[in-house]
Amino acid sequence: MSTGAIVAVVAAVIIVIAIVAVVMMKRDGAGGPGLKRRFGPEYEWTLARNDGDIRATRRELAERVKRYGDLETRALPAEAQERYAARWNAVKAQFVDDPSAALTEADQLIGQLAAERGYPAANTAEHVDALSVHHPHHVHGYREAHAAVTGDGRHGTEDLRTALVSARGLFDELLQGGGRGTRRAAELETADTADAEPDAESVPAQDETKQVRGKRLAALTGRGRTEEEQ
């Protein structure tokens, strides 16, 4: 074989390898293992919804990326961030007296915040899909909170508390995802809610006594009692 022929064969092999590499990179980013890394828990949720069908799951998630991956979101001005932070504080305070109403307000608040950031409106089918592309690690908590709000109303106080805590992750990402004044909004929230943070330690659990809840809850006239206390 002549030198020219050898060079041609080597060049052809290199070209084939390059083509295969490009195809694999595209597959990894759009429909292969890259989707699992990108979506994390949302990938697992979608897989379960598709009864373990990996192809259907990858196809669905790849379509979401195609439709919403280039979505341009809007940054919130400082005053808007502070306004939303204050409203979330009110939700957490309301939870003590009326957990169900507080979770409903939280669900609506996140929907409004997402729409103001540039995501599809909460009353559209595209709303959660678009959020899942940009906030895959927190959208499931929001989905669970929404399901609790729109369900049969049989959720206990502890279930509602867990749903509120889960939804908080998406709220924080949307609130602090861009724009000026992010630190100011966070400082406002921290200063105003030292006794009402929606975490496992501070959102009242269903079986807490009045002594554990403290003087503020002891002043209530029975509205914070659980079904067992009643």
C-alpha positions, 0 to 999 in steps of 0.5 A: 500500500502506498504512502498516500493510501495509508494517509487516506485510510488514517484520515478516514478513520480520524473523521469517523472517530470525530463523527462518533464523538460528536454524536455521542456528545449530542446524545449525552446532552440531549437524550442520554445519561446527560439528562439524568445528571441534569435533572437529578430527582426530576429524572427519577420522578419522570421515570416513575411516571413513565412506568420505568420506560427509559426511552419515554423518560429521555424523550420527554425530558429532552423535549422539555429542554428543547422547548424551555432550555433557552427561556429568558428569565427576568431578574427581580428588582430589589423592591420586588424581592423584598415584597415576596420575602415579606409575603413568605414570612406572612405565610409562615406566620399564618401556618400556626393558625391555619396550615391549609390556608398557609400552604394554599397561599404559598402555592399561589405565591410561588406561581406568581413569583415564577410568572414574574420571573418570566416562566409560563403562568401557573394555570398553564400546562407548561408551568411546571415543565419549564420550571423543571428545566431550570430548577430540577432539584426543587420543582418536585417539592413545589409539585407536592405542595400543589398536590396537597393544596388541590387534593382531597383535603385529608392531609394532616398538619405534619403533611402540610408542614412537610409540603411547605418546607419542600416548596421553600427550596423553589421559592428561594431559588426563584427569589434569589436567582438574579437581579439586584437586592438579593442579599437585602431580601434575604436579610429582611426574611432572616430578621423578620422570621427568627421564630417562624422558619419553615424547617423541621425545628420551627414549623409547629408539628401536629403533636407539639404541646403548648409548652413546647410551642412557647408563649406566643402559641399559648396565647392562641384560643385553641385554633392551633390544636390538633385533632388529637387535642380536640 
